[in-house]
Amino acid sequence: MQQLADSLTQTVDTNSAHFAKYCFLLGMQLKRVEVIGDDEAEIVEATRRMTKAFRLPLKLHDETVKRMKALSKPHPSQKNFLWDVQSPALDAKLRMARLPIDESRDIESQVLFVDESLWVPISVVNGNVHILPGVPRLFTQLLDGLKPLLLPRLENPEGEGVYRILFATPMAESEVAGYLTMLAAEVEPKGVKVGSYPKWGKKLNSVTLVGKDKEYMESLVPQVEKGVDGIRIEREEDADESEDEQEGS
């Protein structure tokens, strides 16, 4: 995932967290979140590392313009705006409808309208790079609309996500490291990842199991609870609540 830095300096970045959760729930592995400058050369360079073909001209996409006219609402400051009169405002609007188009590919597969209430499309480059707007509301709405198109391409077409099991432990990270290293080697062939997260200023730390085989992971719970001298919890906050209860007893 790549984001433009200039946009992030103006607003709190909620897209990264939303996208990470989106991937987690679909069972997709998010490899990297990369922030790049809002500069054409940087965008092209970064995208070329993800795809071999990004040397595409920006072309005015007629269907996007048509939907923009039908669905966009005029800004209060543009009461006299006209689509058929040349103006800086018209140029700015049409610039948003200029998309990278590969004439050798099916055009419809490169411009996805996944939400009928929006004129904004998802632009697809090289069949594998999806370009979404950074506005959080549009970003999340378009991701939701993209889900039905993603599901058939997943390893698990049912869209079953990744499972996470949490444990709270009073043991220091260095103290539990030996057991967790052994556990990680044991469960790695099953596609399960083991993690430990110290909570500074707290008496209880967190240990996690993350994977797709829920039945296998559930079978590990008694073993892990014993190995970390801890208990299973449902939320990170539960560890703090357990700590408070211990102090009050």
N, C-alpha and C positions, 0 to 999 in steps of 0.2 A: 504494500500500500504506500502511495506517495501523496504528500500534501504540500501545498504551496505555503511557504513561510510567511509571506506578506499577509495572507488571510488570517493566520494564527496569531499574529501580533495584535490584531484588532478584536478578536473574540477568544473566549475560552475554548480550547480544543475538546469537543465532545465526540467528534467523529471517530477518532482512533479507538476510544473505549467502546463505542457502539459497534464499530466494525469488528473488534476483537471478540465481543460477545456474540455477534452475528455468526462469525466463523465457528466459534466454539459450539454453538447450538446446532450447527449444520454438520459438525464433524470435520470441518475444514481446518487445516493447519496454517496459521498465519505466520509467515516466515519473518517479515520485517515491516516496520512502519518507518518511512523515510520522509523527512521534511526537507524540501528544496526551495530555493528562492523563486520568486515569481518573475523568472527571466527565461525567455525563449530558449537560449542556448543551454541553460541548466536543465530545463524540462526535457529537451530533446536528448541531451546526453544521458540523463537518468533513465529515461524511457528506453533508450537503445540497449541499456543493460538488461532490460526485461524482455525485449523483443528485437528481432533482427530487422524489422521493417517499419520504420517510422518516417521515412522520407516521402511523406504524402502531402499533396497540396491541400490547402484549406479551401473548400468549395461551399458556396451558398446552397443549403439544403432546402429545397422548395417546400417539402412537407413540414419541416420545422417552422418555416416562415408562416405557412398557412395556419398551423396550430397556434403559433404565437399571436397572430391576429385575432383568432377566435377565442383564445382562453386567457390571454394576458389582460390585466386591467390597467388603464392609464393612470399614471402618477398624478396626484393633485396639481403638481406644478406644470403638467403638460396637457392642460385642458384643450389647447388648440392644436395638439399633435395630429398630423394626417399621414397615413401610410403612403399616399401617392404624391407627397410633396417632399422633395429633397431637402434634408436638414441634418445638422450634426446629431440630433437625437435619433433620426432614422438610421444613420450610419452606425451609431452605437448599438441599436437594437439588432440590426442585421449582422453585426459582427458576432453576436452571440449565436447566430444560426450558421456560421461558417465552421464546417467540421472537416476533419481529415478523412478523405474518401479515397478508397482504392478501387479504381474502375475495373480491375480484374476480378473483384469479388462481388458477391451479391450485395447490392446496396442496402436492402432491408436488414440484413444481418449485421450491418455496421452502424445502424442508427435504430436504437430500440426505444420504442414508446411503451413503457411498462405501466404507466398510470394514466388513465383516460382523463383525469382531472388536471393534468399538467401538460404544458406544451414542451417542457424540457425533456430532451431525450438522453439516453446513455449512449455515448459514442464508443464504439468498439474498434480498436485498431489491431490489425493482424490476427483477429479472432480470439485474442487472449488478454488484451489490455483494455480495461473498462474505465472510461473517464466520466466521473460524476461531478456535479457542482459541489463546492465546499460549504454552501449554506446548510447548516445542520438539518433544518426541516426538510429541505429537498433531498439531502443526502440519505436520510433515514427512510423517507417515503419511496424514493427510487430503489433503494436496496430491498425494501419489502416487495416492491413490484417485480424485482429481478429474481426473487426466490424460485418461482415456478419454472423459470428457464434454467436455473442452476441445478435443481434437484436431479434431473435425468443424467447430469454429467458427473455426479458424485459417486464415490466408491460405494456408498450406501444410498441408493435412490430414494429410500424412505425418508431421508433427511434426518435420521436419528443422530443426535449430536454426540459430543464427548462428555463423559461422566467425570465428576470430581468428588472425591471423598476427602473430608477434612478431619484432622486430628489435632487436639490440643495436648501439648506435652510440657512438663516442668523442666525437662532436660535441656541443657545448653546445646546450641547447634554443634559445637565441637564434640560434645559428649555423645550425641546421637549419630554423628557422621559415619562412624564405623558400621553400625547396623544398617543405616540407610544405603550405604554403598553396596553392602551385601544384598539388600533387598532389591535395589535397582538392577543389579546383575541378574537376579532371579526372575524379575517380572518383565524385563526389557523384551525378551522374545515374544511376549504376549501383547506387546504394544503399549505397555503401561509405563508412565513416567512418574518418578518419585521426586518430590521437592520438599525443601525445608525453608522456613522463613522466620528469622528472628524478629521479635517484636520489641523494639527498644523501649526500655522503661517499664516493661511488663514482665511478669513472672512466668507466663505461659507462652510458648512459641507454637508455631503451626507447622504441621506436616501434611502433605497432600499426595494423593494418588490420582492421576489423570489418565484416562484411556477410554476405549470404546466397548470393551468386554465387561459389561456391568456385573454379570454373574460371577465371573472370575474375581473381579475387584472386591465384590461383597465377601467372597470367601477368604480374602486376605485380612479383613477387619480385625478378627481376634488376634491374629499373629502380630499385626502392626501395633495394636493397642498395648500388647505385652512388650513388644520390642522397644517402644518409645515411652513406656510407663505412663501412658496417657489415655484419653478417651476420644471417641468419635464425637464430632460436633457437626451441626448442620450449616452454621454460618460463622464467618470470622469473628463476628461480635460475640458469639457464644463463649469463646475462650475468655474474653474480658469479663463476661458475666460470671463465669465459673470462678475466675480469680477473685472477683468481688465477694462471692459467696464464701470462699475459703477464708478471706480476711475477716469477714463478719462472724464466722463461727467460733 
